[in-house]
Amino acid sequence: MPNPNKPTMKEKHPELFLPETNIDRRQHERVVPMEVMNLGFPRTGTMSIQAALNILGYNCYHSSVFFSHIRDCDMWNEAMDAKYLNRGPRFTRADWDQLLGNYSAVSADPPAVAFAEELVAAYPDAKVILVEREIESWYRSFDANIIAAQWSPLISFVSELDPWFLRPVRRCHRRWATGWMASSCKAEMQEKARQAYRDHYALVRRVTPKARLLEYNFADGWEPLCEFLGKPVPSVPFPQVNDSEALQELLTIIIKRGLYDVFKRVVRFALLLAVLVVGIWLYYRGS
């Protein structure tokens, strides 16, 4: 019997159930100032920071918005192709304002984390949050979740069947893995992960003025974060979301959604084909 107190999948992962907006960010410009950026490595609580910043009144960008803004993948691909393949001009402040112009905060999951230095330079007034985990604890989570999903044969297979939803997301993340992580296979990504982690934190600390930087620990709760941002402490608990179990649930939903999209389109095509065949049959029957 269902537990009425247990949250539904839609309540746990609302980002996956939003309608597709089909927005072309190239037609946008900045409408709110960029105020704060969380630039920690993936699997250091980027989605929890996103949730916290949203509670504090920011509109925070995270790669989870892809699922209702699938065309964002196109601009991120442009940015990565320019940076890692020298295809096209590097992104400027104007480009970032188009892509992120509706957002006052960023929590840099892939692929945004690949542009930490560029974002710090583009938004010199924005404050920067950095969450760092003990490296072996982080690596176990990164390997079991990000690396495993990145090179999953099942996700790759379903993405090739679904060019409308899952394929654009997968190809965007694959560019991130081959570009930023310089990895062409699972074993190579595993081998390079720890050094990439160390290099990333060294980079963010080097390019961010100390007055703009908060090195944050989740155990400290709301107070240091709110003091840093000049915000009152909320009366709700600090959000803790997207642990390994939740991420596996999310990946399962993504795969099912991809298969469902394929099924819907196949059924729609089959119905149209059936109508066409019946129409032709009736036409020739009456001739």
C-alpha positions in Angstrom: 0.0 0.0 0.0 1.5 3.4 -0.9 2.8 5.5 1.9 0.9 8.8 1.9 3.8 10.5 3.7 6.4 9.4 1.2 7.0 12.1 -1.5 6.2 11.1 -5.1 8.8 11.1 -7.8 7.3 14.3 -9.1 7.7 15.9 -5.7 11.3 14.6 -5.4 12.4 15.5 -8.9 10.1 18.3 -10.1 12.7 19.5 -12.6 12.0 16.4 -14.8 8.3 17.1 -15.0 8.3 20.7 -16.2 7.0 21.4 -19.7 9.6 22.0 -22.4 9.9 25.8 -23.1 11.8 25.6 -26.5 13.6 28.8 -25.6 16.4 30.1 -27.9 18.7 31.8 -25.4 20.5 33.6 -28.3 17.4 35.8 -28.4 17.8 36.8 -24.7 19.9 39.3 -22.7 20.6 39.8 -19.1 17.6 40.9 -17.1 18.9 40.4 -13.5 22.4 40.8 -12.2 24.6 37.7 -11.6 25.1 37.7 -7.9 26.5 34.4 -6.7 28.2 31.3 -8.3 28.8 27.9 -6.7 31.9 26.6 -8.5 32.6 23.3 -6.7 33.2 20.0 -8.6 30.2 17.8 -9.5 29.1 15.6 -6.6 30.0 18.2 -4.0 26.3 19.2 -3.4 25.7 21.4 -6.4 22.0 20.6 -6.4 21.7 21.3 -2.6 23.4 24.6 -3.1 21.0 25.4 -6.0 18.0 24.6 -3.7 19.5 26.7 -0.9 20.1 29.7 -3.2 16.5 29.4 -4.6 15.2 29.5 -1.0 17.2 32.6 -0.4 15.5 34.3 -3.3 17.9 33.8 -6.1 17.0 32.2 -9.4 19.8 29.6 -9.7 21.0 27.9 -12.9 22.0 24.2 -12.7 22.2 21.6 -15.5 18.9 20.1 -14.2 17.2 23.0 -16.1 18.1 21.1 -19.3 15.0 19.0 -18.9 12.7 21.9 -19.6 15.2 24.0 -21.6 16.7 21.4 -23.9 18.0 24.0 -26.4 20.4 25.2 -23.8 22.6 22.2 -24.8 23.2 23.9 -28.1 24.8 27.0 -26.5 26.9 24.9 -24.1 28.1 22.8 -27.0 29.1 26.0 -28.8 31.0 27.2 -25.7 32.8 23.8 -25.3 33.6 23.5 -29.0 35.2 27.0 -29.0 37.2 26.3 -25.8 38.4 22.8 -26.5 38.3 22.4 -30.3 38.9 26.0 -31.4 35.7 25.9 -33.4 34.2 29.4 -33.3 35.0 32.4 -31.0 35.3 31.9 -27.3 32.3 33.1 -25.2 32.3 36.7 -24.0 30.2 38.4 -21.3 27.6 39.0 -24.0 27.3 35.3 -24.7 27.0 34.4 -21.0 24.4 37.0 -20.6 22.3 35.4 -23.3 22.6 32.0 -21.9 22.3 32.9 -18.2 20.6 36.2 -18.4 17.4 35.1 -16.5 19.5 33.8 -13.6 21.0 35.6 -10.6 23.0 32.5 -9.5 24.7 29.5 -10.9 25.5 26.2 -9.3 28.0 24.7 -11.7 27.2 21.1 -12.5 28.5 19.9 -15.9 29.0 21.6 -18.2 29.0 25.0 -16.5 31.8 23.8 -14.1 34.1 23.7 -17.1 33.9 27.5 -17.3 34.7 28.5 -13.8 37.5 30.8 -14.8 35.5 32.4 -17.5 32.5 33.0 -15.3 34.6 34.5 -12.5 36.0 36.9 -15.1 32.7 37.7 -16.7 31.0 38.6 -13.5 33.5 40.4 -11.3 30.8 41.5 -8.8 29.4 38.0 -8.2 30.3 36.2 -5.0 31.7 32.6 -5.3 31.0 29.6 -3.1 33.3 26.6 -3.0 32.4 23.3 -1.5 35.2 20.7 -1.3 34.8 17.1 0.0 37.5 14.8 1.2 38.9 13.5 -2.1 38.4 9.7 -1.6 34.8 10.2 -0.4 34.2 12.5 -3.3 35.8 10.1 -5.8 33.6 7.1 -4.8 30.5 9.2 -5.4 31.8 10.7 -8.6 32.8 7.3 -10.0 29.6 5.5 -9.0 27.3 8.2 -10.3 28.8 10.6 -12.9 31.4 8.4 -14.5 29.1 5.4 -14.5 26.3 7.4 -16.1 28.6 9.1 -18.6 29.7 5.8 -20.1 26.6 3.7 -19.4 25.8 1.5 -22.5 22.1 1.6 -21.6 21.9 5.4 -21.5 24.0 5.6 -24.7 21.6 3.2 -26.4 18.4 5.0 -25.3 19.9 8.3 -26.3 20.4 7.1 -29.8 16.7 6.2 -30.0 15.6 9.5 -28.6 17.1 12.5 -30.6 14.5 14.9 -29.1 15.4 14.7 -25.3 18.0 12.3 -24.1 20.5 12.5 -27.0 21.1 16.3 -26.7 21.7 16.0 -23.0 24.0 13.0 -23.4 26.0 14.7 -26.2 26.4 17.8 -24.2 27.8 15.9 -21.2 30.0 13.8 -23.5 31.6 17.0 -24.8 32.2 18.0 -21.2 33.9 14.6 -20.5 36.1 14.6 -23.6 36.9 18.4 -23.3 37.2 19.4 -19.7 38.1 15.9 -18.4 40.1 15.1 -21.5 38.7 11.5 -21.3 37.6 9.3 -24.2 36.6 6.3 -22.1 35.5 5.3 -18.6 39.0 4.1 -17.6 40.6 7.3 -18.7 38.1 9.4 -16.8 38.6 7.3 -13.7 42.4 7.7 -14.0 42.2 11.5 -14.4 39.4 12.3 -12.0 41.4 13.0 -8.8 43.9 15.2 -10.4 41.2 17.1 -12.3 39.5 17.6 -8.9 42.7 19.0 -7.3 43.4 21.2 -10.3 39.9 22.7 -10.4 40.0 23.8 -6.7 43.5 25.3 -7.2 42.1 27.2 -10.3 39.1 28.6 -8.5 41.1 29.8 -5.6 43.7 31.3 -7.8 41.3 33.3 -10.0 38.8 34.4 -7.3 39.7 37.3 -5.0 39.5 36.2 -1.3 37.0 38.8 -0.5 34.6 37.2 -3.0 35.1 33.6 -1.9 33.3 31.5 0.7 34.7 28.0 1.4 31.6 26.4 2.6 30.9 23.3 4.6 27.4 21.8 4.7 27.8 20.9 8.4 27.8 24.6 9.2 24.2 25.1 8.0 22.7 28.4 6.9 24.6 30.9 9.0 27.9 31.3 7.2 26.2 31.2 3.8 23.6 33.8 4.8 26.2 36.0 6.4 28.3 35.9 3.3 25.4 36.7 1.0 23.8 39.3 3.3 20.6 37.3 3.6 18.4 36.5 6.7 18.6 32.9 7.9 15.5 31.0 6.7 13.3 29.2 9.1 13.4 25.9 7.1 16.2 23.3 7.3 19.1 23.5 4.9 18.2 21.4 1.8 20.1 18.1 1.3 19.2 16.7 -2.1 20.5 14.5 -4.8 22.4 11.9 -2.8 23.5 8.8 -4.6 20.1 7.1 -4.2 18.2 10.2 -5.5 20.6 10.5 -8.4 20.0 6.8 -9.4 16.2 7.5 -9.2 16.7 10.6 -11.4 18.7 8.6 -14.0 16.0 5.9 -14.1 13.3 8.5 -14.7 15.4 10.1 -17.5 15.8 6.8 -19.2 12.1 6.1 -18.9 11.2 9.5 -20.2 13.5 9.0 -23.2 11.8 5.7 -24.0 8.4 7.2 -23.5 9.2 10.0 -25.9 10.3 7.4 -28.5 7.1 5.4 -27.9 4.8 8.5 -28.3 6.4 9.5 -31.6 6.4 6.0 -33.0 2.7 5.6 -32.1 1.9 9.0 -33.6 3.7 8.1 -36.8 2.0 4.7 -36.9 -1.4 6.4 -36.6 -0.7 8.8 -39.3 0.6 6.0 -41.5 -2.6 4.0 -40.8 -4.8 7.0 -41.7 -2.9 7.5 -44.9 -3.2 3.8 -45.9 -6.9 3.7 -45.1 -7.4 7.0 -47.1 -5.6 5.5 -50.1 -7.5 2.3 -49.8 -10.9 4.1 -49.7 -9.9 6.3 -52.6 -9.0 3.4 -54.9 -12.0 1.4 -53.6 -14.4 4.2 -54.7 -12.7 4.7 -58.1 
